[in-house]
Amino acid sequence: MVFKNNVSTGITENQIKDLKVLIVDDDVTSLDLLNYTVQKFNKEILTAQNGIEALETYYKNTDIDLVLMDIRMPLMDGYEATRQIRQLDSKVVKQPLHLQEIRILQ
């Protein structure tokens, strides 16, 4: 069992390793870092660099299990992309998408 805050989630380790993940971020460094971080938890990683690409990717891959979405991106921000994904797929409303804002200090 996988535990979060000492509470069983009912999710097995094998289920976590079988996730199909969409990572959306316009910053290539952040995209690479997230890709590296989640690679052990998935069967497939898909990437997009803005909200429009995220929607196009989601339309072609409606079996995505997890979306990691940047909130500030060109063309279409993460809030709007998330709203449109939820309109496309009603089951997503019951499962939150992870919106992220990552700043890498240089």
Secondary structure, DSSP 4 states (H G I P E B T S, - for coil): --EETTEE-S--HHHHHTEEEEEE-S-HHHHHHHHHHHGGGEEEEEEESSHHHHHHHHHH-TT--EEEEESS-SSS-HHHHHHHHHHH-GGGGGS--EEE------
